[in-house]
């Protein structure tokens, strides 16, 4: 082969290689996408199974007990002594706030 025909031959080969490269990458890319989609579907199915198991466990639990009710203090009179008071002394409702600053 002479030197004059080598550059056009190389140029032609490069042109063909670049023309078919995107098609080959697209096929590989599509396969990669299909695999990723299948992996996502599998993960979604696992999540749905775990969610169903959690629901079954929650339904099998006994109902929560009612919260404990404090002592009945209706119609009781509390002596507040010399503690500071706001509002009318004859009010029908008195709110007492107890705090512990520890």
C-alpha distances in whole Angstrom, upper triangle without the diagonal:
4,7,8,7,7,11,12,11,13,15,16,16,18,20,20,22,24,25,26,27,31,31,31,33,36,36,36,39,41,41,42,45,46,47,48,51,52,52,55,56,57,58,61,62,63,65,67,68,69,71,72,74,75,77,78,79,81,83,84,86,89,90,91,94,96,96,99,102,104,108,110,111,112,116,116,117,115,117,115,118,117,113,112,112,111,112,115,117,118,115,114,111,110,107,107,104,104,101,100,98,97
4,6,6,7,10,11,11,13,15,16,17,19,21,22,23,25,26,28,29,32,33,33,35,37,38,38,40,43,43,44,46,48,49,50,52,54,54,56,58,59,60,62,64,65,66,68,70,71,73,74,76,77,79,80,81,83,85,86,88,91,92,92,96,98,98,101,103,105,109,111,112,113,117,117,118,116,118,116,118,117,114,112,112,111,112,116,118,119,115,115,112,111,107,108,104,104,102,101,99,98
4,6,5,8,10,10,11,13,15,16,17,19,21,22,23,25,27,28,31,32,32,33,36,37,37,39,42,42,43,45,47,48,49,51,53,53,55,57,58,59,61,63,64,65,67,69,70,71,73,74,75,77,79,80,81,84,85,86,90,91,91,94,96,96,99,101,103,107,109,110,111,114,114,116,114,116,113,116,115,111,110,110,108,110,113,115,116,113,112,109,108,105,105,102,102,99,98,96,95
4,6,7,8,9,11,12,14,15,17,18,20,21,23,24,26,27,30,31,31,33,36,37,37,39,41,42,43,45,47,48,49,51,53,54,55,57,58,59,61,63,64,65,67,69,70,71,73,75,76,78,79,80,82,84,85,87,90,91,91,95,96,96,99,102,103,107,109,110,111,114,114,116,114,116,113,116,115,111,110,110,108,109,113,115,116,112,112,109,108,105,105,102,102,99,99,97,96
4,6,6,6,9,10,11,12,15,16,17,18,20,21,23,24,27,28,29,30,33,34,35,36,38,39,40,42,44,45,46,48,50,51,53,54,56,57,59,60,61,63,65,66,67,69,71,72,73,75,77,78,79,81,83,84,88,88,89,92,94,94,97,100,101,105,107,108,109,112,113,114,112,114,112,114,114,110,108,108,107,108,111,113,114,111,110,107,107,103,104,101,101,98,97,96,94
4,6,5,6,9,10,11,12,14,15,16,18,20,21,22,25,27,26,28,31,32,32,34,36,37,38,40,42,43,44,46,48,48,50,52,53,54,56,58,59,60,62,64,65,66,68,69,71,72,74,75,77,79,80,81,85,86,86,90,91,91,94,97,99,102,104,105,106,110,110,111,110,111,109,112,111,107,106,106,104,105,109,111,112,108,108,105,104,101,101,98,98,95,94,92,91
4,5,5,6,9,10,10,12,14,15,16,18,20,21,24,25,25,27,29,31,31,33,35,36,37,39,41,42,43,45,47,47,49,51,52,53,55,57,58,59,61,63,63,65,67,68,69,71,73,74,75,77,79,80,84,84,84,88,89,89,92,95,97,100,102,103,104,108,108,109,107,109,107,109,108,105,103,103,101,103,106,108,109,106,105,102,102,98,98,95,95,93,92,90,89
4,5,5,6,9,10,10,12,14,15,16,18,20,22,24,24,26,28,29,30,32,34,35,36,38,40,41,42,44,46,47,48,50,51,52,54,56,57,58,60,62,63,64,66,68,69,70,72,74,75,77,78,80,83,84,84,88,89,89,92,95,97,100,102,103,104,107,108,109,107,109,107,109,109,105,103,103,102,103,106,108,109,106,105,102,101,98,98,95,96,93,93,91,90
4,5,5,6,9,10,11,12,14,15,17,18,21,22,22,24,26,27,28,30,32,33,34,36,38,39,40,42,44,45,46,48,49,51,52,54,55,57,58,60,61,63,64,66,67,69,70,72,73,75,76,78,81,82,83,86,88,88,91,94,96,99,101,102,103,107,107,108,107,109,106,109,108,105,103,103,101,103,106,108,109,105,105,102,101,98,98,95,95,93,92,90,89
4,5,5,6,9,10,10,12,14,16,16,19,21,21,22,25,26,26,28,30,31,32,34,36,37,38,40,42,42,44,46,47,48,50,52,53,54,56,58,59,60,62,64,65,66,68,69,71,73,74,75,79,80,80,84,85,85,88,91,93,97,98,99,100,104,104,105,104,106,103,106,105,102,100,100,98,100,103,105,106,103,102,99,98,95,95,92,92,89,89,87,86
4,5,5,6,9,10,11,12,14,15,18,19,20,21,24,25,26,27,29,31,32,33,35,36,37,39,41,42,43,45,47,48,49,51,53,54,56,57,58,60,62,63,64,66,68,69,70,72,74,75,78,79,79,83,84,84,87,90,92,95,97,98,99,102,103,104,102,104,102,104,104,100,98,98,97,98,101,103,104,101,100,97,97,93,94,91,91,88,88,86,85
4,5,5,6,9,10,10,12,14,17,18,18,20,22,23,25,26,28,29,30,32,34,35,36,38,40,41,42,44,46,47,48,50,52,53,54,56,57,59,61,62,63,65,67,68,69,71,73,74,78,78,79,82,84,84,87,90,92,95,97,98,99,102,103,104,103,105,102,105,105,101,99,99,97,98,102,104,105,101,100,97,97,94,94,91,91,89,88,87,86
4,5,5,6,9,10,11,12,15,16,16,18,20,21,22,24,26,27,28,30,32,33,34,36,37,38,40,42,43,44,46,48,49,50,52,54,55,56,58,60,61,63,64,66,67,69,70,72,75,76,76,80,82,82,85,88,90,93,95,96,97,101,101,102,101,103,101,103,103,99,98,98,96,97,100,102,103,100,99,96,95,92,92,89,89,87,86,85,84
4,5,5,6,8,10,10,13,15,15,16,19,20,21,22,25,26,26,28,30,31,32,34,36,37,38,40,42,43,44,46,48,49,51,52,53,55,57,58,59,61,63,64,65,67,69,70,73,74,74,78,79,79,83,85,87,91,92,94,95,98,98,100,98,100,98,100,100,96,95,94,93,94,97,99,100,97,96,93,92,89,89,86,86,84,83,82,81
4,5,5,6,9,10,12,14,15,16,18,20,21,22,24,25,26,28,30,31,32,34,36,37,38,40,42,43,44,46,47,48,50,52,53,54,56,58,59,60,62,64,65,66,68,70,73,74,74,78,79,79,82,85,87,91,92,93,94,97,98,99,98,100,97,100,100,96,94,94,92,93,97,99,100,96,95,92,92,89,89,86,86,84,84,82,81
4,5,5,6,8,11,12,12,14,16,17,19,20,22,23,25,26,28,29,31,32,34,35,36,38,40,41,42,44,46,47,48,50,52,53,55,56,57,59,61,62,63,65,67,68,72,72,73,77,78,78,82,84,86,90,92,93,94,97,98,99,98,100,98,101,100,96,95,94,93,94,97,99,100,96,95,92,92,89,89,86,86,84,84,82,81
4,5,5,6,9,10,10,12,14,16,16,18,20,21,22,24,26,27,28,30,32,33,34,36,37,38,40,42,43,44,46,48,49,50,52,54,55,57,58,60,61,63,64,66,69,70,70,74,76,76,79,82,84,87,89,90,91,95,95,97,95,97,95,98,98,94,92,92,91,92,95,97,98,94,93,90,90,86,87,84,84,81,81,79,78
4,6,5,7,10,10,11,13,15,16,17,19,21,21,23,25,26,27,29,31,32,33,35,37,37,39,41,42,43,45,47,48,49,51,53,54,55,57,58,60,61,63,65,68,68,69,73,74,74,77,80,82,85,87,88,89,92,93,94,93,95,93,95,95,91,90,89,88,89,92,94,95,91,91,87,87,84,84,81,81,79,79,77,76
4,6,7,8,10,11,12,14,16,17,18,20,21,22,24,26,27,28,30,32,33,34,36,37,39,41,42,43,45,47,48,49,51,53,54,55,57,58,59,61,63,64,68,68,69,73,74,74,78,80,82,86,87,88,89,93,93,95,93,95,93,96,96,92,91,90,88,89,92,94,95,91,91,88,87,84,85,82,82,80,80,78,78
4,6,5,6,9,10,11,13,14,16,17,19,20,22,23,25,26,28,29,30,32,34,35,36,38,40,41,42,44,45,47,48,50,51,53,54,56,57,59,61,62,66,66,67,71,72,73,76,78,81,84,86,87,88,92,92,94,92,95,92,95,95,91,90,90,88,89,92,94,95,91,90,87,87,83,84,81,81,79,79,78,77
4,5,5,6,9,10,11,12,14,16,16,18,20,21,22,24,26,27,28,30,32,33,34,36,38,39,40,42,43,45,46,48,49,51,53,54,55,57,58,60,64,64,65,68,70,70,73,76,78,82,83,85,86,89,89,91,90,92,90,92,92,88,87,87,85,86,89,91,92,88,88,84,84,81,81,78,78,76,76,74,73
4,5,5,6,9,10,10,12,14,15,16,18,20,20,22,24,25,26,28,30,31,32,34,36,36,38,40,41,42,44,46,47,48,50,52,53,54,56,58,61,62,62,66,67,67,71,73,75,79,81,82,83,86,87,88,87,89,87,90,90,86,84,84,82,83,86,88,89,85,84,81,81,78,78,76,76,74,73,72,71
4,5,5,6,9,10,10,13,14,15,17,19,20,21,23,24,25,27,29,30,31,33,35,36,37,39,41,42,43,45,46,48,49,51,52,54,56,57,61,61,62,66,67,68,71,73,76,80,81,82,83,87,87,89,88,90,88,91,91,87,86,85,84,84,87,89,90,86,85,82,82,79,79,77,77,75,75,74,73
4,5,5,6,9,10,11,12,14,16,17,18,20,21,23,24,26,27,29,30,32,33,35,36,38,39,41,42,44,45,47,48,50,51,53,54,56,60,60,61,65,67,67,70,73,75,79,81,82,83,86,87,89,87,90,88,91,91,87,86,85,84,85,88,90,90,86,85,82,82,79,79,76,77,74,74,73,72
4,5,5,6,8,10,10,12,14,15,16,18,20,21,22,24,26,27,28,30,31,32,34,36,37,38,40,42,43,45,46,48,49,51,52,54,57,58,59,62,64,64,67,70,72,76,78,79,80,83,84,85,84,86,84,87,87,83,82,82,80,81,84,86,87,83,82,79,79,75,76,73,73,71,71,69,68
4,5,5,6,9,10,10,12,14,15,16,18,20,21,22,24,25,26,28,30,31,32,34,36,37,39,40,42,43,45,46,47,49,51,52,56,56,57,61,62,63,66,68,71,75,76,77,78,82,82,84,83,85,83,86,86,83,81,81,79,80,83,85,85,82,80,77,77,74,75,72,72,70,70,69,68
4,5,5,6,9,10,11,12,14,15,17,18,20,21,23,24,26,27,29,30,32,33,35,36,38,39,41,42,44,45,47,48,50,52,55,56,57,60,62,63,66,69,71,75,76,78,79,82,83,85,84,86,84,87,87,84,82,82,80,81,84,86,86,83,81,78,78,75,76,73,73,71,71,70,69
4,5,5,6,9,10,11,12,14,15,17,18,20,21,23,24,26,27,29,30,32,33,35,36,38,39,41,42,44,45,47,48,50,54,54,55,59,60,61,64,67,69,73,75,76,77,81,81,83,82,84,82,85,86,82,81,80,79,80,83,84,85,81,80,77,77,74,74,71,71,69,69,68,67
4,5,5,6,9,10,10,12,14,15,16,18,20,21,22,24,26,27,28,30,31,33,34,36,37,39,41,42,43,45,47,48,52,52,53,57,58,58,62,64,67,70,72,74,74,78,79,80,79,81,79,82,83,79,78,77,76,77,79,81,82,78,77,74,74,70,71,68,68,66,66,65,64
4,5,5,6,9,10,10,12,14,15,16,18,20,21,23,24,26,27,29,30,31,33,35,36,37,39,41,42,43,45,47,50,51,52,56,57,58,61,64,66,70,71,73,74,77,78,80,79,81,79,83,83,79,78,77,76,76,79,81,81,78,76,73,73,70,71,68,68,66,66,66,65
4,5,5,6,9,10,11,12,14,15,17,18,20,21,23,24,26,27,29,30,32,33,35,36,38,39,41,42,44,46,49,50,51,55,57,57,61,63,66,70,71,73,74,77,78,80,79,81,80,83,83,79,78,78,76,77,80,82,82,78,77,74,74,71,71,68,68,67,66,66,64
4,5,5,6,9,10,11,12,14,15,16,18,20,21,23,24,26,27,28,30,32,33,35,36,38,39,41,42,44,47,48,49,53,54,55,58,61,63,67,69,70,71,75,76,77,76,79,77,80,80,76,75,75,74,75,77,79,80,76,75,71,71,68,68,65,65,63,63,62,61
4,5,5,6,9,10,10,12,14,15,16,18,20,21,22,24,26,27,28,30,31,33,35,36,37,39,41,42,46,46,47,51,52,53,56,59,61,65,67,68,69,73,73,75,74,76,75,78,78,74,73,73,71,72,75,77,77,73,72,69,69,66,66,63,64,62,62,61,60
4,5,5,6,9,10,11,12,14,15,17,18,20,21,23,24,26,27,29,30,32,33,35,36,38,39,41,45,45,46,50,52,53,56,59,61,65,67,68,69,73,74,76,75,77,76,79,79,76,75,74,72,73,76,77,78,74,73,70,70,66,67,64,65,63,63,62,61
4,5,5,6,9,10,11,12,14,15,17,18,20,21,23,24,26,27,29,30,32,33,35,36,38,40,43,44,45,49,51,51,55,58,60,64,66,67,68,72,73,75,74,76,75,78,78,74,74,73,72,73,75,77,77,74,72,69,69,66,66,63,63,61,61,61,59
4,5,5,6,9,10,10,12,14,15,16,18,20,21,22,24,26,27,29,30,32,33,35,36,38,41,42,43,47,48,49,52,55,57,61,63,64,66,69,70,72,70,73,71,74,75,71,70,69,68,69,72,74,74,70,69,66,66,62,63,60,60,58,58,57,56
4,5,5,6,9,10,10,12,14,15,16,18,20,21,22,24,26,27,29,30,31,33,35,36,40,41,42,45,47,48,51,54,56,60,62,63,64,68,69,70,70,72,71,74,74,71,70,69,68,68,71,73,73,69,68,65,65,61,62,59,60,58,58,57,57
4,5,5,6,9,10,11,12,14,15,17,18,20,21,23,24,26,27,29,30,32,33,35,39,40,41,45,47,48,51,54,56,60,62,64,65,68,69,71,70,73,71,75,75,72,71,70,69,70,72,74,74,70,69,66,65,62,63,60,60,59,59,58,57
4,5,5,6,9,10,11,12,14,15,17,18,20,21,23,24,26,27,29,30,32,33,37,38,39,43,45,45,49,52,54,58,60,62,63,66,67,69,68,70,69,72,73,69,68,68,67,68,70,72,72,68,67,64,63,60,61,58,58,56,56,55,54
4,5,5,6,9,10,10,12,14,15,16,18,20,21,22,24,26,27,29,30,32,35,36,37,41,42,43,46,49,52,55,57,59,60,64,64,66,65,68,66,69,70,66,66,65,64,65,67,69,69,65,64,61,60,57,58,55,55,53,53,53,52
4,5,5,6,9,10,11,12,14,15,16,18,20,21,23,24,26,27,29,31,34,35,36,40,42,43,46,49,52,55,57,59,60,63,64,66,66,68,67,70,71,67,67,66,65,65,68,69,69,66,64,61,61,58,58,56,56,55,55,55,54
4,5,5,6,9,10,11,12,14,15,17,19,20,21,23,25,26,27,29,33,34,35,39,41,42,45,48,51,55,56,59,60,63,64,66,65,68,67,70,71,67,67,66,65,66,68,69,70,66,64,61,61,58,58,56,56,54,54,54,53
4,5,5,6,9,10,11,12,14,15,17,18,20,21,23,24,26,27,31,32,33,37,39,39,43,46,48,52,54,56,57,61,61,63,62,65,64,67,67,64,63,63,62,63,65,66,67,63,61,58,58,55,55,53,52,51,51,51,49
4,5,5,6,9,10,10,12,14,15,16,18,20,21,23,24,26,30,30,31,35,37,38,41,44,47,50,52,54,55,59,59,61,61,63,62,65,66,63,62,61,60,61,63,64,65,61,59,56,56,53,54,51,51,50,50,50,49
4,5,5,6,9,10,11,12,14,15,17,18,20,21,23,25,28,29,31,35,37,38,41,44,47,51,52,54,55,59,60,62,62,64,63,67,68,64,64,63,62,62,65,66,66,62,60,57,57,54,55,53,53,51,51,52,51
4,5,5,6,9,10,11,12,14,15,17,18,20,21,23,27,28,29,33,35,36,40,42,45,49,51,53,54,58,58,61,60,63,62,65,66,62,62,61,61,61,64,65,65,61,59,56,56,53,53,51,51,49,49,49,48
4,5,5,6,9,10,10,12,14,15,16,18,20,21,25,26,27,30,32,33,37,40,42,46,48,50,51,55,55,58,57,59,58,62,63,59,59,58,57,58,60,61,61,58,56,53,53,50,50,48,47,46,46,46,45
4,5,5,6,9,10,11,12,14,15,17,18,20,24,24,26,30,32,33,36,39,42,46,47,49,50,54,55,57,57,60,59,62,63,60,59,58,57,58,60,61,61,57,55,52,52,50,50,48,48,47,47,48,47
4,5,5,6,9,10,11,12,14,15,17,19,22,24,25,29,31,33,36,39,42,46,47,50,51,55,55,58,57,60,59,63,64,61,60,59,59,59,61,62,62,59,57,54,54,51,51,49,49,48,48,48,47
4,5,5,6,9,10,11,12,14,15,17,21,22,23,27,29,30,34,37,39,43,45,47,48,52,53,55,54,57,56,60,61,57,57,56,56,57,59,60,60,56,54,51,51,48,48,46,46,44,44,45,44
4,5,5,6,9,10,11,12,14,16,19,20,21,25,27,28,32,34,37,41,42,45,46,50,50,53,52,55,54,58,59,55,55,54,53,54,56,57,57,53,51,48,48,45,46,44,44,43,43,44,43
4,5,5,6,9,10,11,12,15,18,19,21,25,27,29,32,35,38,41,43,45,46,50,51,53,53,56,56,59,60,57,57,56,55,56,58,58,58,54,52,49,49,47,47,45,45,45,45,46,45
4,5,5,6,9,10,11,13,16,18,20,23,26,28,31,34,37,40,42,45,46,50,50,53,52,55,55,58,60,56,56,55,55,56,58,58,58,55,52,49,49,47,47,45,45,44,44,45,44
4,5,5,6,9,10,11,14,16,17,21,23,24,28,31,34,37,39,41,43,46,47,49,49,52,51,55,56,53,53,52,51,52,54,54,54,51,49,46,46,43,43,41,41,40,40,41,40
4,5,5,6,9,10,13,14,16,20,22,24,27,30,33,36,38,40,41,45,46,49,48,51,51,54,56,53,53,51,51,51,53,54,53,50,48,45,45,42,43,41,41,40,41,42,41
4,5,5,6,9,12,14,16,20,22,24,28,30,34,37,39,41,42,46,47,50,50,53,52,56,58,54,55,53,53,54,55,55,55,52,49,46,47,44,44,43,43,42,43,44,43
4,5,5,6,10,12,14,17,20,22,25,28,31,35,37,39,41,44,45,48,47,50,50,53,55,52,52,51,51,52,54,54,54,50,48,45,45,42,42,41,40,40,40,41,40
4,5,5,9,9,11,15,17,19,22,25,29,32,33,36,37,41,42,45,44,47,47,50,52,49,49,48,48,48,50,50,50,47,44,41,41,39,39,38,37,37,37,39,38
4,6,8,9,12,15,17,20,23,26,29,32,34,37,38,41,42,45,45,48,48,52,54,51,51,50,49,50,51,51,51,47,45,42,42,40,40,39,39,39,40,41,41
4,6,9,12,15,18,20,23,26,30,33,34,37,38,42,43,46,46,49,49,52,54,52,52,51,51,51,53,53,52,49,46,44,44,41,42,40,40,40,40,42,41
4,6,8,12,15,17,20,23,26,29,31,34,35,39,40,42,42,45,45,49,51,48,49,47,48,48,50,49,49,46,43,41,41,38,38,37,36,36,36,38,38
4,6,9,12,15,17,20,24,26,28,31,32,36,37,40,40,43,43,47,49,46,47,46,46,46,47,47,47,44,41,38,38,36,36,35,35,35,36,38,37
4,6,9,12,15,17,21,24,25,28,29,33,34,37,37,40,41,44,46,44,44,43,43,43,44,44,43,40,37,35,35,33,33,33,32,33,34,36,36
4,6,9,12,15,18,21,23,26,27,31,31,34,34,37,37,41,43,40,41,39,39,40,41,41,41,38,35,32,32,30,30,29,29,29,30,32,32
4,6,9,11,15,18,19,23,24,28,28,31,31,34,35,38,40,38,39,37,38,38,39,39,38,35,33,30,30,28,28,27,27,28,28,31,31
4,6,9,12,15,16,19,21,24,25,28,28,31,32,35,38,35,36,34,35,35,36,35,35,32,29,26,27,25,25,25,24,26,27,30,30
4,6,9,13,15,17,19,23,23,26,25,29,29,32,34,32,32,31,31,32,33,33,32,30,27,24,24,22,22,21,21,22,23,26,26
4,6,10,12,15,17,20,20,23,23,26,26,30,32,30,31,30,30,31,32,31,31,28,26,23,23,21,20,20,19,21,22,25,25
4,7,8,11,13,17,17,20,20,23,24,27,30,27,28,27,28,28,29,28,27,25,22,20,19,18,18,18,18,20,21,25,25
4,6,9,11,15,14,17,16,19,20,23,26,24,25,24,25,26,26,25,25,23,21,18,17,15,15,15,15,17,19,22,23
4,6,9,12,11,14,14,17,19,22,25,23,25,23,25,25,25,24,23,22,19,17,16,16,15,16,16,18,20,24,25
4,6,9,9,12,13,17,18,22,25,23,25,23,24,24,24,22,21,19,17,15,15,15,15,17,17,20,22,26,28
4,6,6,9,10,13,15,18,21,20,21,19,20,20,20,18,18,16,14,12,11,12,12,14,15,18,21,25,27
4,5,9,11,15,16,20,23,21,22,20,20,20,19,17,16,14,11,10,11,12,13,16,17,21,24,27,30
4,7,10,13,15,18,21,21,22,19,20,19,17,15,13,13,10,10,11,13,14,18,19,23,26,29,31
4,6,10,12,15,19,18,20,17,19,18,17,15,14,14,12,11,11,12,12,16,17,21,23,27,29
4,7,9,12,15,15,17,15,16,16,15,12,12,12,11,11,10,12,12,15,16,20,23,26,28
4,6,9,12,12,14,13,15,16,15,12,13,13,13,12,9,11,9,13,13,17,19,22,25
4,5,9,10,12,11,14,15,15,12,13,14,15,14,11,13,11,14,14,17,20,22,25
4,6,6,8,8,12,13,14,11,14,14,16,14,11,11,9,11,12,15,17,20,22
4,6,9,10,13,15,15,12,15,17,18,17,14,15,13,15,14,17,19,21,24
4,6,9,12,15,15,13,16,18,20,19,16,16,14,15,15,17,19,20,23
4,6,10,13,14,13,16,17,19,17,14,13,11,12,12,14,16,17,20
4,7,10,12,12,15,16,18,16,13,13,11,12,13,14,17,18,21
4,7,9,8,12,12,15,13,10,10,10,11,13,15,18,20,23
4,7,8,11,11,14,12,10,10,11,12,15,17,20,21,25
4,6,9,8,11,10,9,10,12,14,17,20,23,25,28
4,5,5,9,10,9,12,14,17,20,22,26,27,31
4,6,9,10,9,12,13,16,19,22,25,27,31
4,6,9,9,13,15,18,21,24,28,30,33
4,5,7,10,13,16,19,23,26,28,32
4,7,10,13,17,20,23,27,29,32
4,7,10,13,16,20,23,26,29
4,6,10,13,16,20,22,26
4,6,10,13,17,19,22
4,7,10,13,16,19
4,6,10,13,16
4,7,10,13
4,6,9
4,6
4
